[in-house]
Amino acid sequence: MNLLLEVRNLVRHYRLPRERLLSPAPVVTALQGVSFALQAGRSLGVVGESGSGKSTLARLVMALEAPTAGQVLMGGRDLHALSAGDLKRARADFQMVFQDPFGSLDPRQTVERIVTEPLIAQGETGAPARRERAASMLESVGLRPADLAKYPHEFSGGQRQRIAIARALVTGPKLIVADEPVSALDVSVQAQVLNLMQDLQDRLGVTYLFISHDLAVVDLVCDEVLVLYQGRVVEQGSPDVLFNAAAHPYTRALIDAVPRARPGSARALAGVVPLLAAPGGCPFAPRCAFRQADCLQQAPALRALADGHLAACHHAEQVRSHDIPIRETEE
Amino acid sequence: MLRTPRGPAEALRGVSLALERGSTLGLIGESGCGKSITALALMGLLPEGAQVSGSIKLDGRELIGAPEDDWCQLRGNRLAMIFQEPMTALNPLHTIGRQIGESLRLHKGMDARAARAEALRLLERVQLPQAAQRLDAHPHQLSGGQRQRVVIAIALACGPDVLIADEPTTALDVTIQREVLALIGQLVAEDGMALLLISHDLGVMAESVQRMLVMYGGTVVESGPTASVFERLAHPYTRGLFAARPRLGLPRGTRLATIRGRVPELVDMPAGCPFADRCDLAQAACSSAMPEPHAVATDHAARCIRLDAVAAMPTGPGR
């Protein structure tokens, strides 16, 4: 196995505007010590609610901003320790696909300009060579080379997301960070783009860091999943383990909240009386259906339950053995 | 008929629906299928220059062609709408108490004090925590789920007969979505309103409504009781939509079924079945005239002339 990306103890604080002149500015901790490793050619999914730190993680891995503490190692090199020039060259190895295919493509540029821009930024000279490369990229995402001369408004949402994928792939990156790449698309188009992303991985061997709020999408595309809650990894494991034997109550709550396409399947909400988080206690305790007295006193550390299955819960074993129907599909 | 930069477009073609008091109806379809236009037509909010033919009746009273003053009497009063984006549906400059009170003062003639008391009662009803303190809060001080509760409180203010919810949970996290859908369901059951819920999510439909309409290309291609629609998936489009949806528990790397081609543009909608271009079962007759609704079960119909062929098809993977 070839380690491509390693993230060590990533912390990111954001300073908010101060509310009073003399009081210190409040600080939000978006990430509080996230670590993981990603092998080349595999897919890692990151799930969590809004505010859980998913997008901050993507921005730090893409070196779009610097972490407060911790390291992002790409092929063994710490991205945030590189010189500006080295970082710029290193960017050929990691590219990003954004959520909104309407906002992420410049409406005044042709598809050719959009797709070749990463090559120009990398200093690849020779317009004919660039155009040829862009044309072959368009073909591999299911568009035509003739589309190079068109503008983004001439394409549908799904086609635009294909253009964004072609742009991300044009430098031949090893890692693609995809931040909610299909959540703005209609169901039938979403299926086309997901199939395309899987085909490209099979063909080119790219690695995906796949950020999504949609558990079913992550289940389909990823080899491993991280569940983030308030900037911490609360559970990690293969989708099979995670979605069949979730050991963290938050993962359970997420799975349970997914509407099933089966009439009459609406389930009662777990009646949890919300509390204020106790300082020092488990951050999820206020919402937890499995809450015990010790959860309010001590924050659980992320610990291994089985090979490759980690959870940050004092009572993970009980949570895991608690049977809830998860699968929508019947054998 | 809508005016568009590319000429007149027939956005809706022969859409019929009926809502009874206390009933819940779902409208599902992809972007551009006419879901939101249907909602806007029911609220009398179609863009300027839109031509509407047909009939919209509320308690037997014809609304098409009614003067704007009459619509203003109905909107926010007997017809209420919950919008998709709680961020933009609220005015950032006004307190939420004032925004909830606005329709009470306008339609019910309440004074400021009575409207404020009623606003507090409504906020408690939509289970906003610390409602009394929140009356004077501005929208930016609330989370997305809390804002959506405020939008619901505004919609409920005058005790509407018809509640239209256009993708009310699309901008929210799944855990919050559950709570908001449960809240809407509970309020509808308590007040006996009629609910029209618009969504692109089959799961939301399955859990929330008694009857559903599947829209495609500006027309209703399938309609029936939710359980019956999910059991039969009578129209090829309904079937395609169902198969394309990623579901928990599919093996890693499963190729999802896709619907080839793309949604037809409003300005060049085909004369026949709007789905014919993308349908594997299409025949020459499909493109010549819009199929009539054919009954497939009690109270359940689909606009397709090849229903037998659809029924004989195997369903998608993992069904």
Interface residues (C-beta under 8 A of the other chain):
Chain A: E49 S50 S156 G157 G158 D186 V187 S188 V189 Q190 A191 Q192 L194 N195 Q198 H213 D214 L215 A216 V217 D219 L220 V221 C222 D223 P239 D240 F243 A253 L254 I255 A257 V258 P259 R260 A261 R262 P263 G264 S265 A266 L269 P274 I326 R327 E328 T329
Chain B: E30 S31 P129 G144 D173 V174 T175 I176 Q177 R178 E179 L181 A182 G185 H200 D201 L202 G203 V204 M205 A206 E207 S208 T226 A227 F230 G240 L241 F242 A244 R245 P246 R247 L248 G249 L250 R252 G253 T254 R255 L256 A257 T258 I259 R262 V263 G318 R319
